[in-house]
Amino acid sequence: MLRLPMATEVLPAEEGEAEGCIQCQQGSKLVLFVTGKCHWGCDYCPLSENRRETPDMFANERRCTSWDEVIEEGHAMKATGTGITGGDPMLDLEKTLEAVVQLKAAFGPQHHIHVYTSIPFDPARAKDFAEAGLDEIRFHLLDGTTKKYRATMEECATNGITVGVELPCEPDKEVQLFDLLDELATVPVSFLNLNELEITVGNQENMDVRGFNLSGGITAAAEGSADLALRLKEAAKDQPYHLKFCTARYKDAGQLRNRFKRRGQATLRPYEVLSDDDTILFGAIPTPLADASDDLAELKSTLNITDGWMRYDGSSQRIELPLSLAEELAPHLSVPVMLVEVHPTHERLEVGLVHLNDHR
């Protein structure tokens, strides 16, 4: 039986693996959600309610209203590429095309861009995307066959865009998926990506109707999905394209965590440290705005700390400083001293707060 590692570290690329996948695994791809528009209503869709049908853009976890904000987020994580998703990006084709143009202009021709779509869009538009610089396109076959997509796939390939197929591995679609293996050999497809089917808050009711259960453990994987994907991978080993299986655990613990880690490393303030869980840690002392200037000056003078190693955050009304220094100060101050833990995202969501002394 073929077995794949279930690791959180960056795994070596498989021979023939899509460049988009390689960069995603490294955590170096910006995830650009261009639109929540989607007409298909797939019952396994894991999209959260706050993104369904929204016209808003999200760059990683950041809601964006301009291309400048998207590009700023790309710089914040030192992105080497971008994956454009939705919804379905091709339901706002012109916006998706503009995204490719803007990203290539900002980051250069080496910035690798791939797009996901379920739409066999007008083949004539493939040239527009190629000229804009699109590197890779991944088709989600709504009916499980290539019939409606062939003309678009062929035109994309003719114009130099790498073509692939990406599907969830549904345990009850075994016959259809095995039939697809041979069919894909008749179109210009370089890869087939199978994602382990996940049961989430957004699709749990539908998954219950279809009789899918969680596979167990700490992942949201549907039982039977991984077993089927591994058998398909074995069956496709002699096909002219590459078949990759991406587990639910690796998508969360690997790709997402690597992206968080990369962004954290790129945006750490001098007084912050990255935890073993890839969150950001620092010390804090609650301080009213009226006292902030005097308190900061006193601390800097007393502790001989240079600018940059301590700052006042007005939104949370606290002085932020190195955690090691906060731990030293805690027993000697008559005010609260805390450890603060935040996600390394644009919003810096606070996920932990520990009091280092008894003053609350």
N, C-alpha and C positions, 0 to 999 in steps of 0.2 A: 504494500500500500504506500502510495506517495504521501509524504507528510511535509507540512510547511512549518517553519518556526513561528511561534506566537510571542514575539519579542517587542519591547518598547524601544530598543535602539534602532538606528538606521540600518536596514538590512542591505546586503550587497545586491546590486541590480541583477536581475535575471537576463540572460542573453535574449535580445530581441524586445526587451521591455520598453514601453513607450516613454519618451523623455518626460512627458507630463507627469507620469507616475513616479519616476525617479526623483524629480524635484519635489513632488508632494511629500514623499517619504522623508526627505531631508528637512521638511518644514519650511522650505524656502519659496513656496508659491503663495502669492496673494490670492485669496478666495474672493472673487468679485461676483456678488449677487446683483445682477442688473435689473431684474424685475421679478415680481411674484406672480405675474400673469401665467396661467396654465389652464388649458381647456380640458385636459384629459382625465383628471380625477382618479388617477391610479390609486387603488386601494392600499398599496403598500407605501405610499408617499409619506416620508417622515417629517415633512416640513412643518414647522411650528405655526400656530395660528397667527402670530404677529407678523408673519411673512407671507402668508397665503394671499394671493391676489393683490398685494401691495405694489404700487408703482415705485416704491422707494428702492434706493440702492444701498447695499451694505458692502463695505470693504472689510473683510474678516468680520469682526463683531461690531464694527463701527458703522452707524447709519450716516450716509453721505448725501449731501445735496449738490455737490459740484465735483467736477473731475479733479480739481485741485486737492480736495479732501481725499479722494481715492488715491491720488499719487502720493500725498503726504503719508498715508498709511503704508503704501508700498515702500517708501523710503524708511519708515519707522521699523520695518522688519528686514530691511535690506533684501527685498524680494529679487529673486533671479527669474521669476516668471509669474504668470497669472492664470488661474483657472476661472473661466467665466461660466456662471451657472444661474439657476433660477429656482422656481418657475421654469419657464422655457425661454431662454434668451432670444430665440428666433421669432417669438411673438412680439418682440420689439426689435426687429432686425436692424433698423437704422441706428438705434441706440447701441446695440451690440457692436455694429461696425465702427461706430464712433469710439467705443471703448478700446478697440484694437488700435485705432489710429492714435488715440491719446496716450495709451500705454507705451507704444513703440516710440512715440516722439519723446516721452519723458525718460524712458529707461534704455532706449537703443535697440537696434535690430536683434541683438543677442538675447533679449528678454523673451522667454518662451511663453507663448499664449495658446491655450487650448479652450475650446468651447464645447459644452454639452448641449444637445438638442434632440427632441423627439420628432422634429418636423422635417419632412423631405422638401425643403424650400426650393424655390425656383433655381434650377441648375445654373442659369445665367449669372446669378449673384455670387457664385463661387469665385469668379474672377475678381470681383470687388474685394472679397475677403483676402484673397491671395495677395492682391496689390497693397492692401492695408498692412499685411504682414502676418496674418493668422498662420500659425505653425501646425496646428493639430485640431481635428474635429472628431467628436465622439457621438455616435448616433445611438439613441435608445430606441430600439425597434418596438413600436407599440403593439404590433400584431405578431411579434416574434419571428418575422421573416424579413428578407431584404427587398421584396417585390416593389414596394412603393419608394424605396430609397436608392435604388440602383443608379438612376440617372444623376442624382445629386452626388452620390458617392464618387461616381466615375469622373464627373466634372471637377470635383474638389481634388481628386488625385491627379488629374491631368494638369491642374494649375499648381501642383507642388505642395498641396496641403496633405499632411499625413492623416489617413482615415482609419478610424477604429470604431468598435462597437462596445458599449458598456451597458450591462444589464444586472439587475438583482438576480441572484440564484434562488429561484422559487422552487421549493421541494416538490410541488405538485405539477411542475412544468418539465419533468424529466424527459419525456419523449420529444417534446418540441425543442428543448435545448440540445439534445443529441442530434436531432435532424439538422439543427442550425450549423453544427460544426462543419458538415460537408458543404452546406450552402454558402458559407462565408468564403470558401475557397474559390468561388466563382465571381467574386467581386474584389475590387482593389482595397482590401482591408489589411492593415498591418498588425492589428492586435484585437483581441477580445478580452475585455475585463469583466470578470464576474465578481460582484460584491455580495458578501454574505448578507442574506436577508435579515433585517432588524425589526424588532417589535418595539415601538416607541409609544409615547403618550399620544402622538398624532395619528397613529394607525392601529392601535391595539384592538379597538372594537372590530375593525375590518379583518384583522388577522385572526381574531377569535372566531369569526364567522367562517373563515376558511379552515379552521381547525389547527392552526399553527400554535405550537407551544414554545416557550423559551428553552434553549438547549441546556440551561443550567450554568452555574458559575456566576461571574460578575458582569457578563456582557449581556447585550440585548439581542443576541443572535437567535434566530428561529431554528428550532430543532430540525435537523436533516439537511439544512442548506449547505453546511461545510462538507458533509459527506458527499453530496451530489457534485459540488464544485470540484472536489479532488478527483472524482471519477471522470468528470468531463476533462479535466486537465490531463489526466493520463491518456484519455482517448484522443486528445488533440495534439499529442506530441509530434506527430508526423505531418501536421497541417502546415501550410505556407505562412501562417500568421502565428503570433505569440498569444498564448492564453495565460492570463494572470488571475489569480484568486486573491482578493483582498478581504481579510477577516474583519468582523466588527470590532474585535478587540484591538487590532492593529490600527484601524482607522481612528479610534479614539485615543488609545494609549501611545500609539506611534506617531501618526501623521499630525494629529491635533496638538499633542504634547510637544512634538518637535517644533511646530510653528510657534507655540507659546514660548518655548525656550529661546528660540531665535529672536523673537521680538523682545523678550525680557533682556537678553544680553545686549541688544542694540540700543535699548532705551533706559537702562539703569542709570539712576542719578548717583552721584559720587557716594552718598551715604547709604545706599541700598545694596542688598545682597540677594542673589537668587537662591532659593531653597532647593532641597533635593527633589521637591515636587514641582519645580519650575514655577513657583509663585515668588513674588517679591516681598522681602521682609525689611522692616525698618523700625526704629523706635519713635515714640511720639509722646508729647506732653500737651494736654489740652490747655489752651490759652485764649482768653477773650481777645477780640480784635483790638480793643482799646489798650491792652497791655502788651501786645505782640512785639512792637518795636523795641520797647525797653527790655523786655525779657530776652529777646534775641541778642541784643547788644550785651547784656550782662552775661549770658551764657558764653558767647563768643569770646568775651574778654577774659572771663574767669578760667575757661577751659582752653584758651589759646587756639581756637578753631578758625580756620580760614573760610572765606565765603565759598559757597557751593556744598559744604559739608553739613549745612544746617539751613533749613528754610521754613517759612511760615506758610501753611496752606489755609487760605481764607475760607474755602468751602466747608472744610471740616473743623476749622478753628483750632488748629493744633500746630505746635512746632515739631517738625520732623528732623530726625537726627540718626546717626549710626546706631544700630541695635546694641552693639557692644558698649557704646557709651551710655545708652539708656539703662542697660543692666548695671553698670557701675554707679550711676546716679540714683537709681531707684531706692536703695535703702536710706539715702541721705536727704531726700526731698520730701516735703510735707504736702506735695500735690501728686495727682495720679501720674504714673509713668507706665507706658504700654508698649507691647509688641504689636505691630499691625502687619497683617498679611493681605496682599491684594493680587488680583490676576494681572498679568502683564499685557493687558489689552488697553485700547484707547480710553475706555471708561474707567479702568483701574478698579474694577468691582472688588469691594472689601469682602474677604472670605474668612477672616479670622482676626480676633482681637484678644490679647491676653494681658491682664494687669500684672505688672512686675513688682508692685508694692500693695499695701493694704489701703491706700487712699483712693476712694472711688466717689 
